[in-house]
Every structure is written in structure tokens, then in C-alpha cells.
């Protein structure tokens, strides 16, 4: 079990986010876990989804996830999650597996709480998405990764308020090989692009 505190400030908007999470192996091939968050918000001129009014709001929001994962032979992992926030309940399915090119994964999420923005937290936003991802170790010191997904965003008052395509890429070059008892230095590059369909 782990506890965490994060302060997030964007301009005159302040958030105090408290997180409690944990995971346990309940059987040889089964893992279960949870993640809950509480956000105290002090917001300046943020729009309210119900009526579009701009205001200075002081409020709090919560979200949570519980999951069960099954570890298959050969390193594959299948996971099912249940999400919840102050407005709705959602779910997610994930499957990751090893192959000759590295490790790949497919995933789908419905109404997962979206907390990347202060507006999203305040308006109980969620995101639906389907996507794929891949990670590969090119050599002992070079790794690359990528992810692509189609996303749909919702608020507490409206579904499908926005749609987007997301692409993430990363390249990490270690300056020395990693060992069990030796830290390492690395140089990395990441690209994170999300392209919205104007409606």
C-alpha cells in the first residue's frame, strides 16, 4: 500500500491531490489492486459544464479504480478494471504480450476519469478510448516505445463533447548498461501529440 501527495498549480488554479494505492498477488497467476484519489480544488474562472458559467470554485472531487489481472504463460498479462468518479462508473480491458519484436499491448477504456486538466476534474470528465502500444529493447542500451489511440471525451452533463487521435513516441539511450546493483545515466526523447477533431 502506498500513499502520495501532489500539489498542482496552473496559473491561479491550485489543486491538492491525495492518492492511496495498493496491489497484491492473491494467487500464483492473479494480481488485484486499487487506486483512489481525492482532489481539493481552488479554481479561478473555470467554466462549469452544466451551464457554461465562469466562476471561482472551491470544491473537491474523487475517483477510483479497482482491477484484477491474470498472468499467463509466456509473460502475457490480461487485466480488467472498474473506474468511478463522482458522476459515473466505467471499465477497461487490457492485454499485453511478448513477441519477436518486443512487447505489445491492446486496450479499451469506457468512462475512465480524466484528470489531466483542472476543468476535467471539476466537471467530472471521462475518456473513452481504444488503442495499441509497443515497447522494444533494440540493444542492451537503446529502447523505443510507441502508443496510438482514438479518444472520446465526456463530461457530467454531455457525452462525446470532443474526439481526438493520440500518438506517443519515446526513445531512451542509456549511456551505460543497467545492472542490478548499479544506477545508470540515460538520454531520452519523448513525443506526445493529441489531435482533436473540431466539431
VEXLO-381294 format. One record per residue: y, x, z of N, C-alpha, C in turn; residue in three letters; residue number from 1. Coordinates in steps of 0.2 Angstrom, whole numbers, plus 5000, padded with zeros to 4 digits. Atoms other than C-alpha are relative to their C-alpha. Layout:
<atoms>
- Y,X,Z,Y,X,Z,Y,X,Z,ALA,NUM
...
</atoms>
This chain:
<atoms>
- 4994,5004,5000,5000,5000,5000,5006,5004,5000,UNK,1
- 4994,4996,5001,5017,5007,4995,5006,4995,5001,UNK,2
- 4994,5003,5000,5035,5001,4999,5005,5004,4997,UNK,3
- 4995,4997,5004,5050,5005,4989,5007,4997,5000,UNK,4
- 4993,5002,5000,5069,5003,4989,5004,5003,4994,UNK,5
- 4996,4997,5006,5081,5004,4974,5006,4996,5000,UNK,6
- 4994,5002,5001,5099,5002,4973,5002,5000,4992,UNK,7
- 4999,5000,5007,5105,4997,4956,5007,4997,4999,UNK,8
- 4993,5002,5001,5124,4996,4951,5002,5000,4993,UNK,9
- 4997,5000,5007,5131,4991,4934,5007,4997,5000,UNK,10
- 4993,5003,5000,5150,4990,4934,5001,4998,5007,UNK,11
- 4999,5003,4994,5154,4978,4948,4995,4996,5003,UNK,12
- 5006,5004,4998,5137,4971,4950,4995,5005,5004,UNK,13
- 5004,4995,4995,5126,4978,4964,4994,4996,5002,UNK,14
- 5006,5002,4999,5108,4975,4967,4996,5004,5005,UNK,15
- 5004,4996,4995,5097,4980,4982,4993,4997,4999,UNK,16
- 5007,5002,5002,5078,4979,4976,4995,5003,5005,UNK,17
- 5005,4997,4996,5064,4980,4988,4993,4998,4997,UNK,18
- 5007,5001,5003,5046,4982,4982,4994,5002,5005,UNK,19
- 5006,4999,4996,5029,4981,4990,4994,4999,4995,UNK,20
- 5005,5000,5005,5014,4985,4980,4993,5004,5003,UNK,21
- 5006,4997,4997,4996,4990,4983,4994,4999,4995,UNK,22
- 5006,5001,5004,4979,4992,4974,4994,5002,5004,UNK,23
- 5006,4998,4996,4961,4994,4980,4994,4999,4995,UNK,24
- 5006,5001,5004,4944,4996,4972,4995,4996,5004,UNK,25
- 5004,5005,4996,4934,4981,4978,4993,5000,4998,UNK,26
- 5007,4998,5002,4918,4986,4969,5000,5006,4995,UNK,27
- 5001,4994,5004,4911,5000,4958,5005,5000,4994,UNK,28
- 4996,5000,5007,4920,4994,4942,5006,4995,5001,UNK,29
- 4995,5005,5000,4933,4982,4949,5005,5002,5005,UNK,30
- 4994,4998,4996,4951,4985,4955,5004,4994,5000,UNK,31
- 4995,5006,4999,4963,4972,4962,5006,5003,5003,UNK,32
- 4994,4998,4997,4981,4974,4966,5006,4995,4999,UNK,33
- 4994,5005,5000,4998,4966,4968,5006,5004,5000,UNK,34
- 4993,4997,5000,5017,4970,4966,5004,4994,5001,UNK,35
- 4995,5005,4999,5030,4959,4974,5007,5003,5001,UNK,36
- 4993,4997,5000,5049,4962,4973,5005,4994,5003,UNK,37
- 4994,5004,4997,5065,4955,4982,5006,5003,4998,UNK,38
- 4994,4997,5003,5082,4957,4974,5006,4996,5003,UNK,39
- 4994,5003,4997,5098,4954,4984,5006,5002,4995,UNK,40
- 4995,4999,5005,5112,4952,4971,5007,4998,5002,UNK,41
- 4993,5001,4999,5131,4953,4972,5003,5001,4993,UNK,42
- 4998,5000,5007,5137,4949,4955,5007,4998,4998,UNK,43
- 4993,5001,5002,5154,4949,4946,5000,4997,4993,UNK,44
- 4999,5003,5007,5157,4937,4931,4994,5000,4996,UNK,45
- 5007,5000,5004,5139,4934,4926,4999,4993,4998,UNK,46
- 5001,5007,5002,5135,4918,4916,4994,4997,5003,UNK,47
- 5006,5004,4998,5124,4905,4923,4997,4996,4995,UNK,48
- 5003,5003,5006,5111,4899,4911,5000,4992,5000,UNK,49
- 5000,5007,5000,5112,4881,4917,5006,4996,4996,UNK,50
- 4994,5003,5003,5130,4878,4911,5004,5005,4997,UNK,51
- 4996,4995,5004,5136,4894,4904,5006,5002,5004,UNK,52
- 4994,4998,4996,5149,4896,4918,5000,5007,5003,UNK,53
- 5000,4993,4997,5155,4913,4923,5002,5000,5007,UNK,54
- 4998,5000,4993,5156,4917,4941,4998,5006,5004,UNK,55
- 5002,4995,4996,5154,4929,4955,4995,4997,5005,UNK,56
- 5006,5003,4996,5137,4925,4963,4997,5005,5005,UNK,57
- 5004,4996,4995,5129,4931,4979,4993,4996,5001,UNK,58
- 5007,5004,5000,5110,4926,4978,4995,5005,5001,UNK,59
- 5006,4996,5000,5093,4933,4979,4994,4997,4996,UNK,60
- 5005,5002,5004,5078,4932,4968,4993,5004,5002,UNK,61
- 5007,4997,4998,5059,4936,4970,4996,4999,4993,UNK,62
- 5005,5000,5005,5045,4940,4958,4994,5003,5002,UNK,63
- 5006,4997,4997,5027,4945,4960,4994,5000,4994,UNK,64
- 5006,4999,5004,5011,4950,4951,4994,5001,5004,UNK,65
- 5006,4998,4998,4993,4950,4956,4995,5001,4994,UNK,66
- 5005,4999,5005,4979,4957,4945,4993,5002,5002,UNK,67
- 5007,4997,4999,4961,4961,4943,4998,5004,4994,UNK,68
- 5002,4996,5006,4954,4975,4932,4993,5002,5000,UNK,69
- 5007,4998,5000,4937,4979,4926,5000,5006,4996,UNK,70
- 5001,4993,5003,4932,4997,4922,4994,5000,4996,UNK,71
- 5006,5000,5004,4920,4998,4908,4997,5007,4998,UNK,72
- 5003,4993,5002,4908,5012,4902,5004,5003,4995,UNK,73
- 4996,4996,5005,4917,5025,4892,5007,5000,5001,UNK,74
- 4992,5000,4998,4934,5023,4901,5004,4994,4998,UNK,75
- 4996,5006,5002,4939,5006,4894,5002,4997,5006,UNK,76
- 4998,5004,4995,4949,4995,4905,5003,4994,4998,UNK,77
- 4997,5007,5002,4952,4976,4904,5003,4997,5007,UNK,78
- 4996,5003,4994,4965,4968,4916,5003,4993,4998,UNK,79
- 4996,5007,5000,4971,4950,4919,5005,5000,5006,UNK,80
- 4995,5000,4995,4987,4947,4928,5003,4993,5000,UNK,81
- 4996,5006,4999,4996,4932,4935,5007,5002,5003,UNK,82
- 4993,4998,4998,5015,4933,4937,5003,4993,5002,UNK,83
- 4996,5005,4997,5028,4922,4946,5007,5002,5002,UNK,84
- 4993,4999,4998,5046,4921,4949,5003,4993,5003,UNK,85
- 4998,5006,4997,5057,4908,4957,5000,4993,4996,UNK,86
- 4999,5006,5004,5056,4896,4942,4993,4999,4997,UNK,87
- 5006,5002,5004,5039,4898,4933,4994,5005,5002,UNK,88
- 5006,4995,4999,5021,4906,4933,4998,5002,4993,UNK,89
- 5003,4998,5006,5014,4916,4919,4994,5005,5001,UNK,90
- 5006,4996,5000,5000,4928,4914,5000,5005,4995,UNK,91
- 5000,4995,5005,4995,4943,4905,4993,5003,4999,UNK,92
- 5007,4997,5001,4979,4951,4897,5001,5007,4997,UNK,93
- 4999,4993,5003,4977,4970,4893,4993,5003,4999,UNK,94
- 5006,4996,5001,4964,4981,4886,5001,5006,4997,UNK,95
- 4999,4993,5002,4964,5000,4884,4994,5003,5000,UNK,96
- 5006,4996,5002,4951,5011,4877,5001,5006,4997,UNK,97
- 5000,4994,5003,4947,5028,4872,4997,5000,4993,UNK,98
- 5003,4999,5006,4944,5033,4854,5001,5007,4997,UNK,99
- 5000,4993,5003,4943,5048,4842,5007,5003,4999,UNK,100
- 4993,4998,5000,4962,5048,4841,5004,5000,5006,UNK,101
- 4997,5000,4994,4966,5047,4859,4999,4994,5004,UNK,102
- 5001,5006,4996,4969,5031,4870,5004,4995,4997,UNK,103
- 4996,5006,5003,4974,5014,4863,5000,4994,5004,UNK,104
- 5000,5006,4996,4978,4998,4870,5004,4994,4996,UNK,105
- 4997,5006,5002,4982,4980,4866,5002,4995,5006,UNK,106
- 4998,5004,4994,4991,4967,4877,5004,4994,4998,UNK,107
- 4997,5006,5001,4998,4950,4878,5003,4997,5007,UNK,108
- 4997,5002,4994,5010,4943,4891,5004,4993,4999,UNK,109
- 4996,5006,5001,5017,4925,4894,5004,4999,5006,UNK,110
- 4995,5001,4995,5032,4922,4905,4999,5005,5006,UNK,111
- 4999,4994,4995,5032,4939,4914,5007,5000,5002,UNK,112
- 4993,5000,4998,5048,4940,4924,5003,5006,4997,UNK,113
- 4996,4995,5004,5061,4950,4915,5006,5002,5005,UNK,114
- 4995,4997,4996,5072,4961,4927,5003,5006,4998,UNK,115
- 4997,4994,5002,5079,4974,4916,5008,4999,5000,UNK,116
- 4993,5001,4999,5096,4966,4917,5002,4996,5006,UNK,117
- 4998,5004,4994,5106,4958,4931,5000,4993,4998,UNK,118
- 5000,5007,5003,5108,4942,4920,4993,4997,5000,UNK,119
- 5007,5003,5000,5090,4941,4918,4997,4999,5007,UNK,120
- 5002,5002,4994,5086,4942,4936,5003,4994,5003,UNK,121
- 4997,5006,4997,5099,4929,4941,4998,4994,4997,UNK,122
- 5002,5006,5003,5094,4917,4928,4992,4999,4999,UNK,123
- 5008,5001,5000,5075,4919,4931,4997,5001,4993,UNK,124
- 5003,4999,5007,5072,4926,4914,4993,5002,5000,UNK,125
- 5006,4998,5001,5055,4929,4907,4999,5002,4993,UNK,126
- 5002,4997,5007,5047,4938,4892,4993,4998,4998,UNK,127
- 5006,5001,5003,5033,4933,4881,4999,5006,4995,UNK,128
- 5000,4995,5005,5026,4947,4871,4992,5002,4998,UNK,129
- 5006,4997,5002,5011,4954,4861,5001,5007,4997,UNK,130
- 4999,4994,5002,5009,4972,4857,4994,5005,5000,UNK,131
- 5005,4995,5000,4999,4988,4854,5004,5007,5002,UNK,132
- 4997,4993,4998,5001,5006,4861,4995,5005,4999,UNK,133
- 5005,4994,5001,4993,5023,4859,5003,5006,5003,UNK,134
- 4998,4994,4997,4993,5039,4868,4995,5006,4997,UNK,135
- 5004,4994,5003,4986,5056,4861,5002,5007,5003,UNK,136
- 4999,4994,4998,4984,5073,4868,4999,5005,4993,UNK,137
- 5001,4996,5006,4987,5084,4852,4997,5006,5001,UNK,138
- 5003,4994,4998,4983,5100,4860,5001,5001,5008,UNK,139
- 5000,5000,4992,4982,5106,4879,5008,5000,5002,UNK,140
- 4993,5001,4997,5002,5106,4880,5004,4995,4996,UNK,141
- 4995,5005,5004,5008,5093,4867,4996,4993,5000,UNK,142
- 5002,5007,5000,5006,5074,4870,5005,4996,4996,UNK,143
- 4996,5004,5003,5013,5060,4860,4998,4993,5002,UNK,144
- 5001,5007,4998,5014,5041,4863,5004,4995,4996,UNK,145
- 4996,5005,5003,5020,5025,4855,4998,4993,5002,UNK,146
- 5002,5007,4998,5021,5007,4858,5004,4995,4995,UNK,147
- 4997,5005,5004,5026,4992,4847,4998,4993,5002,UNK,148
- 5002,5006,4998,5028,4974,4852,5005,4995,4997,UNK,149
- 4996,5005,5002,5035,4957,4847,5002,4996,5006,UNK,150
- 4998,5002,4994,5045,4949,4861,5004,4993,4999,UNK,151
- 4996,5007,5000,5052,4931,4865,5003,5000,5007,UNK,152
- 4997,5000,4993,5064,4929,4880,5002,4992,5001,UNK,153
- 4999,5007,4997,5066,4913,4891,5005,5001,5006,UNK,154
- 4997,5000,4994,5077,4908,4905,4998,4994,5004,UNK,155
- 5002,5005,4996,5075,4895,4919,5002,4993,4996,UNK,156
- 4998,5006,5003,5083,4882,4908,4998,4999,4992,UNK,157
- 5002,5000,5007,5078,4886,4890,4995,5005,4998,UNK,158
- 5005,4995,5003,5063,4894,4881,5002,5002,4993,UNK,159
- 4999,4997,5007,5064,4905,4866,5008,5001,4999,UNK,160
- 4992,4999,5001,5083,4910,4868,5001,5006,4996,UNK,161
- 4999,4994,5004,5080,4926,4859,4993,5003,4998,UNK,162
- 5006,4996,5002,5067,4936,4849,5002,5007,4998,UNK,163
- 4999,4993,5002,5065,4954,4846,4994,5004,4998,UNK,164
- 5006,4996,5001,5054,4968,4840,5002,5007,5003,UNK,165
- 4999,4994,4996,5052,4984,4851,4996,5005,4998,UNK,166
- 5004,4993,5001,5047,5002,4847,5002,5005,5005,UNK,167
- 4999,4994,4996,5045,5016,4859,4996,5005,4998,UNK,168
- 5004,4993,5002,5040,5034,4855,5002,5005,5005,UNK,169
- 4999,4994,4995,5038,5049,4866,4996,5006,4997,UNK,170
- 5003,4994,5001,5034,5067,4863,5001,5005,5006,UNK,171
- 4999,4996,4994,5031,5079,4878,4996,5007,4998,UNK,172
- 5002,4993,5002,5029,5098,4875,5000,5004,5007,UNK,173
- 5000,4996,4994,5023,5107,4891,5001,5007,4998,UNK,174
- 4999,4993,5001,5029,5125,4892,4994,5004,5003,UNK,175
- 5006,4996,4997,5013,5130,4901,4994,4994,5001,UNK,176
- 5005,5004,4999,4996,5122,4903,5000,4997,5007,UNK,177
- 5000,5003,4993,4994,5110,4918,4993,5001,5003,UNK,178
- 5006,4999,4996,4981,5114,4931,5000,4996,5006,UNK,179
- 5000,5005,4994,4975,5105,4947,5005,5003,5005,UNK,180
- 4996,4997,4995,4985,5117,4958,5006,5003,4998,UNK,181
- 4994,4997,5002,5000,5122,4948,5004,4995,4996,UNK,182
- 4995,5005,5003,5015,5112,4943,5002,5003,4993,UNK,183
- 4998,4997,5007,5022,5114,4925,5007,4997,4998,UNK,184
- 4994,5002,5003,5038,5113,4916,4999,4997,4993,UNK,185
- 5001,5003,5007,5040,5102,4900,5006,4998,4997,UNK,186
- 4994,5003,5004,5052,5096,4887,4998,4994,4997,UNK,187
- 5003,5007,5002,5051,5078,4882,5006,4997,4996,UNK,188
- 4995,5004,5004,5060,5067,4869,4997,4992,5000,UNK,189
- 5002,5007,5000,5059,5048,4870,5005,4995,4996,UNK,190
- 4996,5005,5004,5065,5034,4858,4998,4993,5003,UNK,191
- 5001,5007,4998,5067,5016,4864,5004,4995,4996,UNK,192
- 4996,5004,5004,5073,5004,4851,4998,4993,5000,UNK,193
- 5001,5007,5000,5074,4985,4853,5004,4996,4995,UNK,194
- 4996,5003,5005,5080,4975,4838,4999,4992,5000,UNK,195
- 5000,5007,4999,5085,4957,4840,5001,4996,4994,UNK,196
- 4999,5004,5006,5083,4943,4828,5006,4995,5002,UNK,197
- 4995,5005,4999,5100,4934,4828,4999,4993,4998,UNK,198
- 5002,5007,5002,5098,4916,4828,5007,4995,5001,UNK,199
</atoms>
